[in-house]
Amino acid sequence: MIKVYNDSFDKYNIEDGHFRLNDSLSKENKKALEKEGVTIYDLNYIEEEVESTGTIRLFKPRNKVNQVCIMEGKLPQSKNEIAIDRMYADNNNYQVGQTIKVGKKKLKITGLVALSDYSALFSKNSDLMFDSVKFGVGIISKEEFKSFKDAKIYYNYAWTYNEDVDNEVNASNDFLNVLVKNVSGIDDYIPQYANQAIHFTGDDMGGDEAMMTVLLYIIIGILAFVFAITTKNTIESEAPMIGTLRAMGYTKKEMLIQYMTLPILVSLVACIVGNILGYTYFKDVMAGMYYGSYSLPTYVMIWSGDAFIKTTIIPFIMMVLINYGILMKSLKLSPLKFMKRDIKKVKKNKKTLVLHRLGFFSQFRLSVILNNLLGYITLFVGFYSQLFY
């Protein structure tokens, strides 16, 4: 879905910015602006109430810039027809073929669409959050657009650079200076990089990817330690048998392979099943989460090498290394110590904390906490890291 979003900038020729004027842009002013290495597009729109519960922003058909992705149905071909944003339609239970009241007119919904410059439905760029329930966008035919005689026309114009620019901020500032010199009555000016309706979705998905990657590795680390500690406890319970086998000639390497086999097999099965589910069932679950919030174009399922490395290769390596490190330490002892169950490592010169000034129960509680302090810290960090993410 991130790839579809990134590709949409070229596929649908998304604007490099737009400005709104108090009056229409004259041909002379348009020519003067386009001499500065940009192409200007007319994206005038009107706004009308829908069923007296929300507002919809209506555009004429777009063929050159900020093009439209048809999700269902078709674009309007004649008067009394409209294609509305899919997200807005879902939130208000509108369907193709249904008739809705827009302003004083009744229009038939011919299609559900996604406008490439409105992946997040911000009515104003200054809004803290978009509202895809009470605000939507739609496409109507040129004839229908002219029929809204009483509606206020917002003289909105998009621009694209004729050549690639190295710095969008500097380029937009330069164009703004040219615009101020040639045009009066500028009501709004938003370069693409500052347009929340375009970039909010991409920023959110990019942030989600980083967050889920960190959470994944925290969970894998915890699972690896659970595997290792469980296996270590098994080694302690089977210590006499291990000591006997070592004395009979079995090597530490053979013992290591024996106890590493199960975690590795479980991890391999999890990797295989996880990839199968990820590219079948869970892809629809994840897509539904984003399509439930954003007006994204139709996505195409692709195999991701980056995702395979992050979700399969790295977790598997983590599982193997953590288990290997802990088990190697547990199998260091001699056969005799295993046979005698002398496998608990005693720390020398361990300082004793004097607690005689406290009552018996206070001493007991404090000693339990101190003896298990490392475990408590691990639980604390794990719990709050997951809570935070």
Steps between C-alpha positions, in 0.01 A plus 500: 500500500796731562624419149160582349496829692854593387431398138182710494703823481618412149212276394232761573724804441443651845548876519813669637271746672189711457377853563155655524402846376210733564429508127581291195855498364530693175672352194768769516584426863501127430751546217718719722506234772571215260808684370655413837519130416164383634172377354177642643180292516144617566359314801210726590247348737175567679379384840148387578314336786417130470174382657539794744754293699831576335690691234636375170759671279413455133755503217472468126655190335880490529705369209840664542578559866385347831334225302228275638510129585165332435438250781149394399257595223594779258548875475192717430430542129205740508296730721344385828787256560784498749796286605591537867797410714492135610595577860230766529246260345591219743470725803157624392366171354476631144511249215527505122156550348368690800362854462616767744403861551790739430397856570161536336563232237460123504793315348547132423822339623667337199829406664724495805838661447824600670640842417879484501535837676249407773631174647412658838180705494616833641256780418756754625874451510512669841273235657662278763313192374296412194129417513395240243144483637384860455735599219547332164606566142338405175507531121218634284484566125579843356133549411394418854766731643359793298147423620590597860440866420441612858803323642817689585790406273839462665763597244754232575808435283764227520852517366770249410865569430608431143833366627603319817599734782777435754334682787120521515501766772722738302313429178160571657631821662633617163168425333313682778708813434415476129132444582483808727657715230259391227172422676290686757240369739680182613272325745701184566839353407605142588805327352477124475747420780280696746167359379354274770235360265785351294774415750318414824426147377856426392646636824258288704577179311875564523470558874293184542764296319778620732283447810397147402861408416620599849204322663572188294860478619398557864251212478747272318765575764256411779394177325863402439582543869190298595619217271853519638399510868254212449772294334746595775256375763468174303878467504503547878233232548684260269846581635592144615405356160701769322800432723475127429480555124795739511700244695413237239655716227223726377639844425374839612422578134270199476323605818464853365346372175258286698365791704514754214297285262156572645532884515639505145223276363229704673655821365518361145137387511399843636692674217333286232148526645547872570596573139210294362248676725663839440451476123149353522273565798681775690557718193126565487495573875780757471360653182162536669657695785645762262207506258281561803685827566645624170390551142770291339500377140466128426801306626669208329654220708877477451776288653721719720862400551537767768202360693636145463832604656334694783229249588669168419879507469582734791251343749628150412862608551405665832330182616801285409765729649321563832434129549853409393658746745296388802531125424875520440536657842281228657697214337845626605515284813692174523323159486568448870322822600202405286485157664517657847244768401762756594382741232406807700763768466587644841620858500809555710549792734133586479423785737223441751249777553435549873127526567485428875356841580184413308226268614496137388227541237661818365834317475334209323317722248810707425719191455252353251499827302881527499548135400264542205589860413633416152181316412285788623700749294460280189124475553474874562691592182311245289158605627548874463673471163198311363261741673682797346503357149 
